[in-house]
């Protein structure tokens, strides 16, 4: 399991690696967003250096209204494991978001009074 941190407003933050098409691993801080139904969302400027393959376009209803996302075939590493996942890429995303699909495969432990935050197998 990887340890996470609590943000200034109690956000659930984890360091993960985005794996570029050439195998380069780029560490990023990602926020777990249980309101996001899918795997991962990143800003469009962050996907360019990864050289991931674009698959399709999808419109989702978000807290800010309808939002267009490009879906890419991405690869990430969490807790030492590599995952091939669809990644939602949109304009103006201030954070890298981990969605609730991860909660189907990884265990989440949150104990705010004790300062414990962990995600993993």
N, C-alpha and C positions, 0 to 999 in steps of 0.2 A: 504494500500500500504506500502511496505517496502522501506526504504531509502537505496540507494547504495552510493558508493564512486567512485571517478575517480582515476585510478592508475597513476603511474608516467608517463606512455605513453598514458594517457587518456583511459585506459581500463575501461569497465563498470563492477564494482564489487558489488556483493550482498552477504550477509550472508544468507545461507539457512541451513536447517537441513537434514541430511541423517538419515533415520530411520532404525535401524538394525532389524533383524528378531525378536529379543527379546523385541522390543519396545524402546530401548535406542535411544535417539535423539542426533546426533553428529553434532554440528555446524561447518560449513566449509565456507570459502570464495569461491565463484564461479564467473567466468568471463563469461559474456554474449558474445557469439561468433555467430554472424549472418551468418557466413560462414559454421557453423555446422548445418546440416539439421534436426537433431533429437532432443531429449529432454535433455539428460544429458550424459556426458562422464567423466569417472574417470580413474585413473591409476589402474592397476591390484593389486598393493600392498594395495590400499585403500579399495578394495571390500572384502578382506578376513575377517576382523573383523565384517562386516555387516551380514555375513551368508545369503546372498541373493541367490535365486535359479537361476542357469544357464539355459538358454533357448536354445540358438543356437549360431552359429558363423557366422559372416558377414564380407566380405571384402569391404572396402570403398576406394574411391579415395580421398586422402587428399592432402594438399599442399606439403607434403613430399612423395607423391606417394601412391601406394596401401598399405593399412594398415589393418591388421586383428583385429577385435573386437569380444569379447565374449559378448553376449547380456544377461543381467540379469533382472529378475523381481525385480525392486527396488521400494522404497517408499521414498518420500521426503516431506518436509514441507516448504511451501513458504507462507509468509503473513498469517500464522495461519491455512492455509489449507493443508491437506494431499493429496498427489497425488500418485497413483500407475502408474508407467511408466516403459517402457523398458530403460535400462541403458547400454550404450556402454562402455565396459571396455577394455582398451588396455595397452600395455607396453610403458612406457616412456612419459606419458602425464604429463606435468609440472603443469598444472592447472586443477581444476574441471571446466568443461565447461557446461554452459547452452546454449542449441541450440535454433534455431528460432521457434521451435514448440511452445514454451512458448508464443510467440507473437500472437498465435491464441486464447489463453485463458486468458492471462494477459495483462494489459495495461502497456506500457513502456513510461515513461516521461523522456526526456533528454533535459536539458537546461544548456549546459556547461557554457555560460557566467554568469548565475546566480548560478551555482554550484548545480543545482537540478538534482537528479537522483532517480527515483522511479519505482517500479515494483509491480503490484498487480491488484486486481479486481476493 
